[in-house]
Amino acid sequence: MASIEIKNVGPLADTGQIDLGRFNVIIGKQSTGKSTFMKILCFCQWLEKKIMTGDDKQLIYNYTHYHRFLKELRQFHRFPNHYFTPQSLISYSGEAVTIELQGNKNVKIGRQPDLENIRHNTKLSFIPSERNLATALKNVDRVYKSYELDVLFNHLFEWDEARENYTEEHPVELNIIGNMDYYYDPNQGDVIHLKDKRRKISPFYVSSGVQSVLPIVAMTHYFTGPIFVRGVDLSKNDVAALFRKLSQMPVKESQDADFLLNKLANIYTYQNTRLFIEEPEQNLFPESQQALINFIVERINAATRQTGKPSSVVITTHSPYIITAFNVLLKAARAEKIDADATYKVVPKNAIIPFSDIRAFYITDEGTLSNILDEEVQMIGGMELDHASDIVEDKLSLLNDVIYGQAE
């Protein structure tokens, strides 16, 4: 898997080297750099995917000149210029490339030794905290315009792609938040079907929790299943560059046509998925938060089984309930070894997470990351997360002294 280190970018002071797994959770207070970390990681992995599926020589040249890497990173994720200083550092090491940015200089991009053998197409999707705009506002795709492509514009574009996969005959279930499902009608637009009441309404009129979770569920479902059987929409330039690249590759006579066909298949169809989800807990009751995490984990596991290549997710959160939900799935991995049948009555088999597949970090007020995995119990630790509870307990104790002290 990949690793990344970030120094002196916005609120991030020094993350240290962060090794990633299939399930990655970052928790911390607001404005400590959770989204900054995830956006930089997503951009690095997007560029890596672009190099893997195109003419790497030309792409590396394009992004290592004229400060293009930094310009596009700032533009797409809407980073202010002051986030990057001469002391900034981004160091990324992936399966195909290495990326290193120091200060405001041009980025350096290196090829990993196995680049040619592992070329494949990955679907990346960044689901931002502003995702409610896709469902809470009518005709938002017509209203929101960006002079330059940015993360929100791209989210609306991907939401439009995903929702067209769901019809009245084949909806996506929203059981996480109630007995309902969702589909898209070309004439009516987005439709929420309330099964109990036998009613159909627009997401515009449903609760904020439904509006928040709908894009996560629909996009996660689509990008971890149906998308794998559809061809990737490549431009003519992409196709020409791809054929030119493949024709230049040294191929053994025994491989020949089969080798090239396999390479084309790995690029023309998505082989795995990487999701980046901001604050999945928005407007959700704790029970629904746990159900949503179960769903995301099940879908990532299903995608990995379907394609044979590991899919992954990165989640940023403020919610200790999200951590608790992951801990239940980690605990289930231990229980499964003792009594699988009894474990599956508590936790769905496909939602169980081996401890080796998860990474969890706490972002401090100082902009550093600390590993909060507890190796002994094989769960996510909670010492940092208990701080808020300790403050509440201290205040309650002081108030009790006031109340009962006066009573005496």
C-alpha positions as CSV (number, residue, x, y, z in Angstrom):
1,M,0.0,0.0,0.0
2,A,1.0,3.7,-0.3
3,S,2.5,6.1,2.3
4,I,2.6,9.8,2.6
5,E,4.3,12.5,4.7
6,I,3.2,16.2,4.8
7,K,4.9,19.1,6.6
8,N,4.0,22.7,7.0
9,V,0.9,22.8,4.7
10,G,-2.0,24.8,6.1
11,P,-2.8,23.5,9.7
12,L,-0.6,20.4,9.2
13,A,2.8,20.8,10.9
14,D,4.3,17.3,10.5
15,T,2.3,14.2,9.9
16,G,5.3,11.8,10.0
17,Q,5.2,9.0,7.5
18,I,1.7,7.6,7.3
19,D,1.4,4.1,5.9
20,L,-2.1,3.5,4.5
21,G,-4.3,0.4,4.6
22,R,-7.6,-0.6,3.0
23,F,-9.6,1.2,5.8
24,N,-8.2,4.5,7.0
25,V,-9.8,6.7,9.7
26,I,-8.6,10.2,10.7
27,I,-10.3,11.8,13.7
28,G,-9.7,15.2,15.3
29,K,-11.2,18.6,16.1
30,Q,-12.4,21.0,13.5
31,S,-9.7,23.0,11.6
32,T,-6.9,20.7,12.6
33,G,-6.1,19.5,9.0
34,K,-8.1,16.3,8.4
35,S,-9.5,17.5,5.1
36,T,-6.2,19.0,4.1
37,F,-4.4,15.7,4.6
38,M,-7.1,13.7,2.7
39,K,-7.2,16.1,-0.2
40,I,-3.5,16.1,-0.8
41,L,-3.5,12.3,-0.6
42,C,-6.4,12.0,-3.0
43,F,-4.6,14.4,-5.5
44,C,-1.4,12.4,-5.3
45,Q,-3.2,9.1,-6.0
46,W,-5.2,10.7,-8.8
47,L,-2.0,11.7,-10.5
48,E,-0.5,8.3,-9.9
49,K,-3.6,6.7,-11.6
50,K,-3.3,9.2,-14.5
51,I,0.4,8.2,-15.0
52,M,-0.5,4.5,-14.8
53,T,-3.2,4.8,-17.5
54,G,-1.4,7.1,-19.9
55,D,1.9,8.1,-21.4
56,D,3.9,8.3,-18.2
57,K,6.9,10.1,-19.9
58,Q,4.7,12.9,-21.2
59,L,2.6,13.2,-18.0
60,I,5.6,13.3,-15.7
61,Y,7.2,16.0,-17.9
62,N,3.9,18.0,-17.8
63,Y,3.5,17.9,-14.0
64,T,7.2,18.5,-13.2
65,H,7.3,21.7,-15.1
66,Y,5.7,25.2,-14.8
67,H,4.5,24.4,-11.2
68,R,1.6,22.5,-12.7
69,F,1.3,20.1,-9.8
70,L,0.9,22.8,-7.2
71,K,-1.3,25.0,-9.4
72,E,-3.8,22.1,-10.0
73,L,-3.7,20.9,-6.4
74,R,-4.6,24.4,-5.2
75,Q,-7.3,24.9,-7.8
76,F,-9.0,21.6,-7.5
77,H,-9.2,21.5,-3.7
78,R,-9.5,25.2,-3.3
79,F,-6.4,25.7,-1.1
80,P,-5.4,29.3,-0.4
81,N,-1.9,30.3,-1.6
82,H,-0.7,30.9,2.0
83,Y,-1.1,27.1,2.7
84,F,2.2,26.5,0.9
85,T,5.5,28.0,2.0
86,P,9.2,27.4,1.3
87,Q,9.1,25.0,4.3
88,S,6.2,22.9,2.9
89,L,6.8,19.2,2.1
90,I,4.7,16.5,0.4
91,S,6.3,13.1,0.0
92,Y,4.2,10.3,-1.5
93,S,5.2,6.8,-2.3
94,G,2.7,4.7,-4.2
95,E,2.7,1.4,-6.0
96,A,3.5,3.1,-9.3
97,V,5.2,6.4,-8.6
98,T,6.9,8.6,-6.0
99,I,6.0,12.3,-5.7
100,E,8.0,14.8,-3.8
101,L,7.2,18.5,-3.4
102,Q,9.6,20.8,-1.4
103,G,8.5,24.3,-0.8
104,N,7.1,26.1,-3.8
105,K,9.4,24.4,-6.2
106,N,8.5,22.1,-9.1
107,V,7.5,18.6,-8.0
108,K,9.7,15.6,-8.5
109,I,8.1,12.4,-9.8
110,G,9.8,9.0,-10.0
111,R,8.7,5.7,-11.4
112,Q,8.5,2.7,-9.2
113,P,10.4,-0.3,-10.6
114,D,7.2,-2.4,-11.3
115,L,5.3,0.4,-13.0
116,E,5.0,-1.3,-16.4
117,N,3.8,-4.6,-14.9
118,I,1.1,-3.2,-12.7
119,R,-0.6,-0.7,-14.9
120,H,-4.3,-0.6,-14.2
121,N,-7.2,1.9,-13.8
122,T,-8.5,2.9,-10.4
123,K,-11.7,4.7,-9.8
124,L,-11.2,7.6,-7.3
125,S,-14.1,9.5,-5.8
126,F,-13.9,12.3,-3.3
127,I,-17.2,12.7,-1.4
128,P,-17.0,16.1,0.3
129,S,-18.9,17.4,3.4
130,E,-20.8,19.7,1.0
131,R,-22.4,16.7,-0.6
132,N,-25.8,17.8,0.7
133,L,-25.9,20.3,-2.1
134,A,-26.5,17.5,-4.6
135,T,-29.8,16.5,-2.9
136,A,-30.9,19.5,-0.8
137,L,-30.9,22.0,-3.7
138,K,-33.1,21.7,-6.7
139,N,-31.3,21.7,-10.1
140,V,-27.9,22.4,-8.3
141,D,-26.1,21.1,-11.4
142,R,-27.6,23.9,-13.4
143,V,-27.0,26.6,-10.7
144,Y,-23.5,25.8,-9.5
145,K,-20.9,26.8,-12.1
146,S,-17.2,26.8,-11.6
147,Y,-14.9,28.7,-14.0
148,E,-12.3,26.1,-13.1
149,L,-12.9,22.4,-12.3
150,D,-12.8,22.0,-8.5
151,V,-13.7,19.3,-6.0
152,L,-17.3,20.3,-5.6
153,F,-17.9,20.6,-9.3
154,N,-16.4,17.2,-9.8
155,H,-18.6,15.7,-7.0
156,L,-21.7,16.9,-8.8
157,F,-20.4,15.4,-12.0
158,E,-19.8,12.1,-10.3
159,W,-23.1,12.2,-8.5
160,D,-24.8,12.6,-11.8
161,E,-23.0,9.6,-13.2
162,A,-23.8,7.4,-10.3
163,R,-27.5,8.3,-9.9
164,E,-28.3,7.4,-13.5
165,N,-27.5,3.8,-12.6
166,Y,-30.6,3.6,-10.4
167,T,-34.0,3.3,-11.9
168,E,-37.5,2.6,-10.5
169,E,-37.1,-1.1,-11.4
170,H,-33.5,-1.2,-9.9
171,P,-33.3,1.3,-7.0
172,V,-30.6,1.5,-4.3
173,E,-31.7,0.6,-0.8
174,L,-31.5,3.3,2.0
175,N,-32.2,0.9,4.9
176,I,-29.4,2.6,6.9
177,I,-31.8,5.4,7.7
178,G,-35.3,3.9,7.2
179,N,-37.4,1.7,5.1
180,M,-36.8,3.5,1.8
181,D,-35.0,3.4,-1.4
182,Y,-33.8,5.8,-4.1
183,Y,-33.8,6.0,-7.9
184,Y,-33.5,8.6,-10.6
185,D,-36.2,9.4,-13.1
186,P,-35.2,11.4,-16.2
187,N,-38.5,13.3,-16.0
188,Q,-39.1,13.6,-12.2
189,G,-35.4,13.8,-11.2
190,D,-34.3,12.2,-7.8
191,V,-37.0,10.1,-6.1
192,I,-37.1,8.8,-2.5
193,H,-39.6,5.9,-2.2
194,L,-41.0,5.5,1.3
195,K,-42.0,1.9,1.4
196,D,-44.1,1.9,4.6
197,K,-46.2,4.9,3.5
198,R,-46.1,3.9,-0.2
199,R,-45.1,7.5,-1.1
200,K,-42.6,9.0,-3.5
201,I,-41.0,12.3,-2.7
202,S,-38.1,14.4,-3.8
203,P,-35.0,14.4,-1.6
204,F,-35.6,18.2,-1.3
205,Y,-38.3,17.4,1.2
206,V,-36.7,14.7,3.3
207,S,-34.6,15.1,6.5
208,S,-31.1,16.5,6.5
209,G,-29.8,13.0,7.5
210,V,-31.3,11.4,4.4
211,Q,-29.9,14.2,2.2
212,S,-26.5,13.7,3.8
213,V,-26.3,9.9,3.5
214,L,-27.9,9.5,0.1
215,P,-24.9,10.6,-2.0
216,I,-22.6,8.4,0.1
217,V,-24.8,5.3,-0.3
218,A,-25.5,5.7,-4.0
219,M,-22.0,6.6,-5.0
220,T,-20.3,4.0,-2.8
221,H,-22.6,1.3,-4.1
222,Y,-22.1,2.4,-7.7
223,F,-18.3,2.8,-7.5
224,T,-17.8,-0.5,-5.8
225,G,-19.9,-2.7,-8.1
226,P,-21.7,-1.7,-11.2
227,I,-18.8,0.5,-12.4
228,F,-16.5,-2.5,-12.8
229,V,-18.5,-3.9,-15.7
230,R,-18.6,-0.6,-17.7
231,G,-15.8,0.7,-19.9
232,V,-13.9,3.7,-18.9
233,D,-14.7,6.8,-21.0
234,L,-11.4,7.8,-22.5
235,S,-10.8,10.7,-24.9
236,K,-9.3,10.2,-28.3
237,N,-6.1,11.7,-27.1
238,D,-6.0,9.2,-24.2
239,V,-6.6,6.3,-26.5
240,A,-3.9,7.5,-28.9
241,A,-1.4,8.0,-26.1
242,L,-2.2,4.5,-24.7
243,F,-1.7,2.7,-27.9
244,R,1.5,4.6,-28.6
245,K,2.8,3.6,-25.1
246,L,1.8,0.0,-25.5
247,S,3.4,-0.3,-28.9
248,Q,6.7,0.9,-27.5
249,M,6.7,-1.7,-24.7
250,P,9.1,-4.7,-25.1
251,V,6.9,-7.8,-25.3
252,K,8.0,-11.4,-25.4
253,E,6.8,-13.3,-28.5
254,S,5.0,-15.9,-26.3
255,Q,2.9,-13.1,-24.7
256,D,2.2,-10.9,-27.7
257,A,-1.5,-10.4,-28.3
258,D,-2.7,-11.8,-25.0
259,F,-0.3,-9.5,-23.1
260,L,-1.5,-6.4,-24.9
261,L,-5.2,-7.3,-24.6
262,N,-4.7,-7.8,-20.8
263,K,-3.0,-4.4,-20.6
264,L,-5.8,-2.8,-22.5
265,A,-8.5,-4.5,-20.3
266,N,-6.8,-3.3,-17.1
267,I,-7.0,0.3,-18.4
268,Y,-10.3,0.3,-20.2
269,T,-12.1,-1.1,-17.2
270,Y,-11.7,-0.1,-13.5
271,Q,-9.9,-2.6,-11.5
272,N,-10.5,-1.2,-8.0
273,T,-11.9,1.8,-6.2
274,R,-10.5,4.4,-3.7
275,L,-13.1,6.4,-1.8
276,F,-12.4,9.6,0.2
277,I,-15.3,10.5,2.4
278,E,-15.6,13.6,4.6
279,E,-17.6,13.4,7.8
280,P,-19.9,10.5,7.1
281,E,-21.6,11.2,10.4
282,Q,-23.3,14.4,9.3
283,N,-26.9,14.7,10.7
284,L,-27.0,11.0,11.6
285,F,-28.1,9.3,14.8
286,P,-25.3,7.1,16.3
287,E,-27.1,3.9,15.3
288,S,-27.3,5.2,11.7
289,Q,-23.6,6.1,11.8
290,Q,-22.8,2.5,12.7
291,A,-25.0,1.1,9.9
292,L,-23.4,3.4,7.4
293,I,-19.9,2.3,8.4
294,N,-21.0,-1.4,8.1
295,F,-22.3,-0.6,4.6
296,I,-19.1,1.2,3.4
297,V,-17.0,-1.7,4.7
298,E,-19.1,-4.3,3.1
299,R,-18.9,-2.5,-0.2
300,I,-15.1,-2.1,-0.1
301,N,-14.8,-5.8,0.7
302,A,-17.2,-6.7,-2.1
303,A,-15.2,-4.6,-4.6
304,T,-12.0,-6.3,-3.5
305,R,-13.5,-9.7,-4.0
306,Q,-15.0,-8.9,-7.3
307,T,-11.9,-7.5,-9.0
308,G,-9.1,-9.3,-7.1
309,K,-7.4,-5.9,-6.5
310,P,-7.6,-4.2,-3.1
311,S,-10.1,-1.3,-2.9
312,S,-9.8,1.2,-0.1
313,V,-11.5,4.1,1.8
314,V,-10.2,7.1,3.7
315,I,-12.6,8.7,6.2
316,T,-12.3,11.9,8.2
317,T,-14.6,12.3,11.2
318,H,-15.3,14.2,14.4
319,S,-17.5,11.4,15.7
320,P,-16.4,8.9,18.4
321,Y,-19.4,6.8,17.2
322,I,-17.6,6.2,13.9
323,I,-14.6,4.9,15.8
324,T,-16.9,2.7,17.9
325,A,-18.5,1.3,14.7
326,F,-15.0,0.3,13.4
327,N,-14.1,-1.2,16.7
328,V,-17.1,-3.5,16.5
329,L,-16.0,-4.8,13.1
330,L,-12.5,-5.3,14.4
331,K,-13.7,-7.1,17.5
332,A,-15.7,-9.4,15.2
333,A,-12.5,-10.5,13.4
334,R,-11.3,-11.9,16.7
335,A,-14.6,-13.4,17.6
336,E,-14.9,-15.0,14.2
337,K,-11.9,-17.2,14.9
338,I,-13.6,-18.6,18.0
339,D,-17.2,-19.1,16.8
340,A,-17.9,-17.9,13.2
341,D,-21.6,-18.7,13.3
342,A,-22.3,-16.8,16.5
343,T,-20.2,-13.9,15.3
344,Y,-22.2,-13.6,12.0
345,K,-25.4,-13.2,14.1
346,V,-24.0,-10.0,15.5
347,V,-22.0,-8.6,12.6
348,P,-22.4,-9.4,8.9
349,K,-19.7,-11.6,7.6
350,N,-18.7,-9.3,4.8
351,A,-18.4,-6.3,7.2
352,I,-15.6,-7.8,9.3
353,I,-12.2,-6.1,9.2
354,P,-8.9,-7.8,9.9
355,F,-6.8,-5.7,12.2
356,S,-4.0,-5.7,9.5
357,D,-6.3,-3.8,7.1
358,I,-7.0,-0.7,9.2
359,R,-5.1,2.5,10.0
360,A,-6.4,5.1,12.5
361,F,-4.9,8.5,13.4
362,Y,-5.7,11.4,15.6
363,I,-4.8,14.9,14.5
364,T,-3.6,17.1,17.3
365,D,-4.2,20.8,17.8
366,E,-0.5,21.2,16.8
367,G,-1.0,19.6,13.4
368,T,0.7,16.3,14.0
369,L,-0.7,12.8,13.5
370,S,-0.6,10.1,16.1
371,N,-1.3,6.4,15.5
372,I,-4.2,5.4,17.8
373,L,-4.3,1.7,17.0
374,D,-4.0,-0.5,20.1
375,E,-1.9,-3.5,19.0
376,E,-2.6,-5.4,22.2
377,V,-6.4,-5.4,22.0
378,Q,-6.4,-5.0,18.2
379,M,-8.8,-2.1,18.2
380,I,-8.7,1.7,17.8
381,G,-7.6,3.3,21.1
382,G,-9.6,6.1,22.7
383,M,-7.3,8.0,25.1
384,E,-7.3,11.1,22.9
385,L,-11.0,10.8,22.3
386,D,-11.9,10.6,26.0
387,H,-10.5,14.2,26.5
388,A,-13.9,15.8,25.8
389,S,-15.7,13.4,28.1
390,D,-13.1,14.2,30.9
391,I,-13.9,17.9,30.5
392,V,-17.6,17.3,30.8
393,E,-17.1,15.1,33.9
394,D,-14.9,17.7,35.5
395,K,-17.5,20.4,34.9
396,L,-20.3,18.2,36.3
397,S,-18.2,17.5,39.4
398,L,-17.6,21.2,40.0
399,L,-21.3,22.0,39.5
400,N,-22.2,19.2,41.9
401,D,-19.9,20.8,44.5
402,V,-21.8,24.1,44.0
403,I,-25.3,22.5,44.2
404,Y,-24.7,20.1,47.1
405,G,-22.3,22.5,48.8
406,Q,-25.1,25.1,49.0
407,A,-27.5,22.5,50.2
408,E,-25.3,21.9,53.3
